[in-house]
């Protein structure tokens, strides 16, 4: 299953705005990742692209996702040293990460407030704050 002409044109224009060369493989990866606001790992993107009938290599998916993150097309959300999600919602927001299920859920930026922040190191400026609140399912076996 390929992408429609309208979808290809829309993605090509989006790539142009972000300075990304629109190759066929990049278009198919973007079609999967940008279909809706979602959080996908590289392996999930690879699986979905390959299920769509378009075969791409793992290296191509990783390289493309890194390019998309570098160019601001997606956000890279590192929940721990071995788990990275690619977030199609690039507006400022935070996340809940369920360590039991592996689910990543958006939190509106306005739902998190900071009463005080430390002074920044000399000759630096803030480039953003990313909050990941790690949660676990409650043990209901004792209820």
Contact map, one row per residue, 1 for C-alpha under 8 A:
11100000000000000000000000000000000000000000000000011100000000000000000000000000000000000000000000000000000000000000000000000000000000000000000
11110000000000000000000000010000000000000000000000011100000000000000000000000000000000000000000000000000000000000000000000000000000000000000000
11111011000000000000000000010010000000000000000000000000000000000000000000000000000000000000000000000000000000000000000000000000000000000000000
01111111000000000000000000000000000000000000000000000000000000000000000000000000000000000000000000000000000000000000000000000000000000000000000
00111111100000000000000000000000000000000000000000000000000000000000000000000000000000000000000000000000000000000000000000000000000000000000000
00011111110000000000000000000000000000000000000000000000000000000000000000000000000000000000000000000000000000000000000000000000000000000000000
00111111111000000000000000000010000000000000000000000000000000000000000000000000000000000000000000000000000000000000000000000000000000000000000
00111111111100000000000000100000000000000000000000000000000000000000000000000000000000000000000000000000000000000000000000000000000000000000000
00001111111110000000000000000000000000000000000000000000000000000000000000000000000000000000000000000000000000000000000000000000000000000000000
00000111111111000000000000000000000000000000000000000000000000000000000000000000000000000000000000000000000000000000000000000000000000000000000
00000011111111100000000000100110000000000000000000000000000000000000000000000000000000000000000000000000000000000000000000000000000000000000000
00000001111111110000010000100000000000000000000000000000000000000000000000000000000000000000000000000000000000000000000000000000000000000000000
00000000111111111000000000000000000000000000000000000000000000000000000000000000000000000000000000000000000000000000000000000000000000000000000
00000000011111111100000000000000000000000000000000000000000000000000000000000000000000000000000000000000000000000000000000000000000000000000000
00000000001111111111110000000000000000000000000000000000000000000000000000000000000000000000000000000000000000000000000000000000000000000000000
00000000000111111111110000000000000000000000000000000000000000000000000000000000000000000000000000000000000000000000000000000000000000000000000
00000000000011111111000000000000000000000000000000000000000000000000000000000000000000000000000000000000000000000000000000000000000000000000000
00000000000001111111000000000000000000000000000000000000000000000000001110000000000000000000000000000000000000000000000000000000000000000000000
00000000000000111111100000000000000000000000000000000000000000000000001000000000000000000000000000000000000000000000000000000000000000000000000
00000000000000111111110000000000000000000000000000000000000000000001001000000000000000000000000000000000000000000000000000000000000000000000000
00000000000000110011111000000000000000000000000000000000000000000000000000000000000000000000000000000000000000000000000000000000000000000000000
00000000000100110001111101100000000000000000000000000000000000000000000000000000000000000000000000000000000000000000000000000000000000000000000
00000000000000000000111111100000000000000000000000000000000000000000000000000000000000000000000000000000000000000000000000000000000000000000000
00000000000000000000011111110000000000000000000000000000000000000000000000000000000000000000000000000000000000000000000000000000000000000000000
00000000000000000000001111111000000000000000000000000001000100000000000000000000000000000000000000000000000000000000000000000000000000000000000
00000000000000000000011111111100000000000000000000000000000000010000000000000000000000000000000000000000000000000000000000000000000000000000000
00000001001100000000011111111110000000000000000000000000000000000000000000000000000000000000000000000000000000000000000000000000000000000000000
01100000000000000000000111111111000000000000000010000100000000000000000000000000000000000000000000000000000000000000000000000000000000000000000
00000000000000000000000011111111100000000000110010000000000010010000000000000000000000000000000000000000000000000000000000000000000000000000000
00000000001000000000000001111111111000000000000000000000000000000000000000000000000000000000000000000000000000000000000000000000000000000000000
00100010001000000000000000111111111000000000000000000000000000000000000000000000000000000000000000000000000000000000000000000000000000000000000
00000000000000000000000000011111111000000000100110000000000000000000000000000000000000000000000000000000000000000000000000000000000000000000000
00000000000000000000000000001111111101010000100000000000000000000000000000000000000000010000000000000000000000000000000000000000000000000000000
00000000000000000000000000000111111111000000000000000000000000000000000000000000000000010000000000000000000000000000000000000000000000000000000
00000000000000000000000000000111111110000000000000000000000000000000000000000000000000000000000000000000000000000000000000000000000000000000000
00000000000000000000000000000000111111000000000000000000000000000000000000000000000000010000000000000000000000000000000000000000000000000000000
00000000000000000000000000000000011111100000000000000000000000000000000000000000000000111000000000000000000000000000000000000000000000000000000
00000000000000000000000000000000110111110000000000000000000000000000000000000000000000111000000000000000000000000000000000000000000000000000000
00000000000000000000000000000000000011111000000000000000000000000000000000000000000011110000000000000001000000000000000000000000000000000000000
00000000000000000000000000000000100001111111100000000000000000000000000000000000000011100000000000000000000000000000000000000000000000000000000
00000000000000000000000000000000000000111111100000000000000000000000000000000000001111000000000000000000000000000000000000000000000000000000000
00000000000000000000000000000000000000011111110000000000000011001000000000000000000111000000000000000000000000000000000000000000000000000000000
00000000000000000000000000000000000000011111111000000000010000000000000000000000000000000000000000000000000000000000000000000000000000000000000
00000000000000000000000000000000000000011111111100000000000000000000000000000000000000000000000000000000000000000000000000000000000000000000000
00000000000000000000000000001001100000011111111110000000000010000000000000000000000000000000000000000000000000000000000000000000000000000000000
00000000000000000000000000001000000000000111111111000001110010000000000000000000000000000000000000000000000000000000000000000000000000000000000
00000000000000000000000000000000000000000011111111100000000000000000000000000000000000000000000000000000000000000000000000000000000000000000000
00000000000000000000000000000001000000000001111111110000000000000000000000000000000000000000000000000000000000000000000000000000000000000000000
00000000000000000000000000011001000000000000111111111111000000000000000000000000000000000000000000000000000000000000000000000000000000000000000
00000000000000000000000000000000000000000000011111111111000000000000000000000000000000000000000000000000000000000000000000000000000000000000000
00000000000000000000000000000000000000000000001111111100000000000000000000000000000000000000000000000000000000000000000000000000000000000000000
11000000000000000000000000000000000000000000000111111100000000000000000000000000000000000000000000000000000000000000000000000000000000000000000
11000000000000000000000000000000000000000000000011111110000000000000000000000000000000000000000000000000000000000000000000000000000000000000000
11000000000000000000000000010000000000000000000011111111000000000000000000000000000000000000000000000000000000000000000000000000000000000000000
00000000000000000000000000000000000000000000000011001111100000000000000000000000000000000000000000000000000000000000000000000000000000000000000
00000000000000000000000010000000000000000000010011000111110110000000000000000000000000000000000000000000000000000000000000000000000000000000000
00000000000000000000000000000000000000000000010000000011111110000000000000000000000000000000000000000000000000000000000000000000000000000000000
00000000000000000000000000000000000000000010010000000001111111000000000000000000000000000000000000000000000000000000000000000000000000000000000
00000000000000000000000000000000000000000000000000000000111111100000000000000000000000000000000000000000000000000000000000000000000000000000000
00000000000000000000000010000000000000000000000000000001111111110000000000000000000000000000000000000000000000000000000000000000000000000000000
00000000000000000000000000001000000000000100110000000001111111111000000000000000000000000000000000000000000000000000000000000000000000000000000
00000000000000000000000000000000000000000100000000000000011111111100000000000000000000000000000000000000000000000000000000000000000000000000000
00000000000000000000000000000000000000000000000000000000001111111110000000000000000000000000000000000000000000000000000000000000000000000000000
00000000000000000000000001001000000000000000000000000000000111111111000000000000000000000000000000000000000000000000000000000000000000000000000
00000000000000000000000000000000000000000100000000000000000011111111100000000000000001000000000000000000000000000000000000000000000000000000000
00000000000000000000000000000000000000000000000000000000000001111111110000000000000000000000000000000000000000000000000000000000000000000000000
00000000000000000000000000000000000000000000000000000000000000111111111000000000000000000000000000000000000000000000000000000000000000000000000
00000000000000000001000000000000000000000000000000000000000000011111111111000000000000000000000000000000000000000000000000000000000000000000000
00000000000000000000000000000000000000000000000000000000000000001111111111110000000001000000000000000000000000000000000000000000000000000000000
00000000000000000000000000000000000000000000000000000000000000000111111110000000000000000000000000000000000000000000000000000000000000000000000
00000000000000000111000000000000000000000000000000000000000000000011111111000000000000000000000000000000000000000000000000000000000000000000000
00000000000000000100000000000000000000000000000000000000000000000001111111100000000000000100000000000000000000000000000000000000000000000000000
00000000000000000100000000000000000000000000000000000000000000000001111111100000000000010100000000000000000000000000000000000000000000000000000
00000000000000000000000000000000000000000000000000000000000000000001101111110000000001111100000000000000000000000000000000000000000000000000000
00000000000000000000000000000000000000000000000000000000000000000000100111111000000001111100000000000000000000000000000000000000000000000000000
00000000000000000000000000000000000000000000000000000000000000000000100001111100000111100000000000000000000000000000000000000000000000000000000
00000000000000000000000000000000000000000000000000000000000000000000000000111110000111100000000000000000000000000000000000000000000000000000000
00000000000000000000000000000000000000000000000000000000000000000000000000011111101110000000000000000000000000000000000000000000000000000000000
00000000000000000000000000000000000000000000000000000000000000000000000000001111111110000000000010000000000000000000000000000000000100000000000
00000000000000000000000000000000000000000000000000000000000000000000000000000111111100000000000000000000000000000000000000000000000000000000000
00000000000000000000000000000000000000000000000000000000000000000000000000000111111100000000000000000000000000000000000000000000000000000000000
00000000000000000000000000000000000000000000000000000000000000000000000000000011111100000000000000000000000000000000000000000000000000000000000
00000000000000000000000000000000000000001000000000000000000000000000000000000111111110000000000000000000000000000000000000000000000000000000000
00000000000000000000000000000000000000001100000000000000000000000000000000011111111111000000000000000000000000000000000000000000000000000000000
00000000000000000000000000000000000000111100000000000000000000000000000000011110001111100000000000000000000000000000000000000000000000000000000
00000000000000000000000000000000000000111100000000000000000000001000100001111000000111110000000000000000000000000000000000000000000000000000000
00000000000000000000000000000000000011110000000000000000000000000000000001111000000011111100000000000000000000000000000000000000000000000000000
00000000000000000000000000000000110111100000000000000000000000000000000011100000000001111100000000000000000000000000000000000000000000000000000
00000000000000000000000000000000000011000000000000000000000000000000000001100000000000111110000000000000000000000000000000000000000000000000000
00000000000000000000000000000000000000000000000000000000000000000000000111100000000000111111000000000000000000000000000000000000000000000000000
00000000000000000000000000000000000000000000000000000000000000000000000000000000000000001111100000000000000000000000000000000000000000000000000
00000000000000000000000000000000000000000000000000000000000000000000000000000000000000000111110000000000000110000000000000000000000000000000000
00000000000000000000000000000000000000000000000000000000000000000000000000000000000000000011111000000000011111000000000000000000010000000000000
00000000000000000000000000000000000000000000000000000000000000000000000000000000000000000001111100000000011110010000000000000000011100000000000
00000000000000000000000000000000000000000000000000000000000000000000000000000000000000000000111110000001111000000000000000000000001110000000000
00000000000000000000000000000000000000000000000000000000000000000000000000000000000000000000011111000001111000000000000000000000000111100000000
00000000000000000000000000000000000000000000000000000000000000000000000000000010000000000000001111100111100000000000000000000000000111100000000
00000000000000000000000000000000000000000000000000000000000000000000000000000000000000000000000111111111000000000000000000000000000001111000000
00000000000000000000000000000000000000000000000000000000000000000000000000000000000000000000000011111110000000000000000000000000000001110000000
00000000000000000000000000000000000000000000000000000000000000000000000000000000000000000000000001111100000000000000000000000000000000011000000
00000000000000000000000000000000000000000000000000000000000000000000000000000000000000000000000001111110000000000000000000000000000000000000000
00000000000000000000000000000000000000000000000000000000000000000000000000000000000000000000000011111111000000000000000000000000000000000000000
00000000000000000000000000000000000000000000000000000000000000000000000000000000000000000000000011101111100000000000000000000000000000000000000
00000000000000000000000000000000000000100000000000000000000000000000000000000000000000000000001111000111110000000000000000000000000000000000000
00000000000000000000000000000000000000000000000000000000000000000000000000000000000000000000001110000011111000000000000000000000000000000000000
00000000000000000000000000000000000000000000000000000000000000000000000000000000000000000000111100000001111100000000000000000000000000000000000
00000000000000000000000000000000000000000000000000000000000000000000000000000000000000000000111100000000111110100000000000000000000000000000000
00000000000000000000000000000000000000000000000000000000000000000000000000000000000000000001110000000000011111110000000000000000000000000000000
00000000000000000000000000000000000000000000000000000000000000000000000000000000000000000001110000000000001111110000000000000000000000000000000
00000000000000000000000000000000000000000000000000000000000000000000000000000000000000000000100000000000000111111000000000000000000000000000000
00000000000000000000000000000000000000000000000000000000000000000000000000000000000000000000000000000000001111111000000000000000000000000000000
00000000000000000000000000000000000000000000000000000000000000000000000000000000000000000000010000000000000111111100000000000000000000000000000
00000000000000000000000000000000000000000000000000000000000000000000000000000000000000000000000000000000000001111110000000000000000000000000000
00000000000000000000000000000000000000000000000000000000000000000000000000000000000000000000000000000000000000011111100000000000000000000000000
00000000000000000000000000000000000000000000000000000000000000000000000000000000000000000000000000000000000000001111100000000000000000000000000
00000000000000000000000000000000000000000000000000000000000000000000000000000000000000000000000000000000000000000111110000000000000000000000000
00000000000000000000000000000000000000000000000000000000000000000000000000000000000000000000000000000000000000000111111000000000000000000000000
00000000000000000000000000000000000000000000000000000000000000000000000000000000000000000000000000000000000000000001111100000000000000000000000
00000000000000000000000000000000000000000000000000000000000000000000000000000000000000000000000000000000000000000000111110000000000000000000000
00000000000000000000000000000000000000000000000000000000000000000000000000000000000000000000000000000000000000000000011111011100000000000000000
00000000000000000000000000000000000000000000000000000000000000000000000000000000000000000000000000000000000000000000001111110000000000000000000
00000000000000000000000000000000000000000000000000000000000000000000000000000000000000000000000000000000000000000000000111110000000000000000000
00000000000000000000000000000000000000000000000000000000000000000000000000000000000000000000000000000000000000000000000011111000000000000000000
00000000000000000000000000000000000000000000000000000000000000000000000000000000000000000000000000000000000000000000000111111100000000000000000
00000000000000000000000000000000000000000000000000000000000000000000000000000000000000000000000000000000000000000000000100111110000000000000000
00000000000000000000000000000000000000000000000000000000000000000000000000000000000000000000000000000000000000000000000100011111100000000000000
00000000000000000000000000000000000000000000000000000000000000000000000000000000000000000000000000000000000000000000000000001111100000000000000
00000000000000000000000000000000000000000000000000000000000000000000000000000000000000000000000000000000000000000000000000000111110000000000000
00000000000000000000000000000000000000000000000000000000000000000000000000000000000000000000000000000000000000000000000000000111111000000000000
00000000000000000000000000000000000000000000000000000000000000000000000000000000000000000000110000000000000000000000000000000001111100000000000
00000000000000000000000000000000000000000000000000000000000000000000000000000000000000000000011000000000000000000000000000000000111110000000000
00000000000000000000000000000000000000000000000000000000000000000000000000000010000000000000011110000000000000000000000000000000011111000000000
00000000000000000000000000000000000000000000000000000000000000000000000000000000000000000000001110000000000000000000000000000000001111100000000
00000000000000000000000000000000000000000000000000000000000000000000000000000000000000000000000111100000000000000000000000000000000111110000000
00000000000000000000000000000000000000000000000000000000000000000000000000000000000000000000000111100000000000000000000000000000000011111000000
00000000000000000000000000000000000000000000000000000000000000000000000000000000000000000000000001110000000000000000000000000000000001111100000
00000000000000000000000000000000000000000000000000000000000000000000000000000000000000000000000001010000000000000000000000000000000000111110000
00000000000000000000000000000000000000000000000000000000000000000000000000000000000000000000000000000000000000000000000000000000000000011111000
00000000000000000000000000000000000000000000000000000000000000000000000000000000000000000000000000000000000000000000000000000000000000001111110
00000000000000000000000000000000000000000000000000000000000000000000000000000000000000000000000000000000000000000000000000000000000000000111111
00000000000000000000000000000000000000000000000000000000000000000000000000000000000000000000000000000000000000000000000000000000000000000011111
00000000000000000000000000000000000000000000000000000000000000000000000000000000000000000000000000000000000000000000000000000000000000000011111
00000000000000000000000000000000000000000000000000000000000000000000000000000000000000000000000000000000000000000000000000000000000000000001111
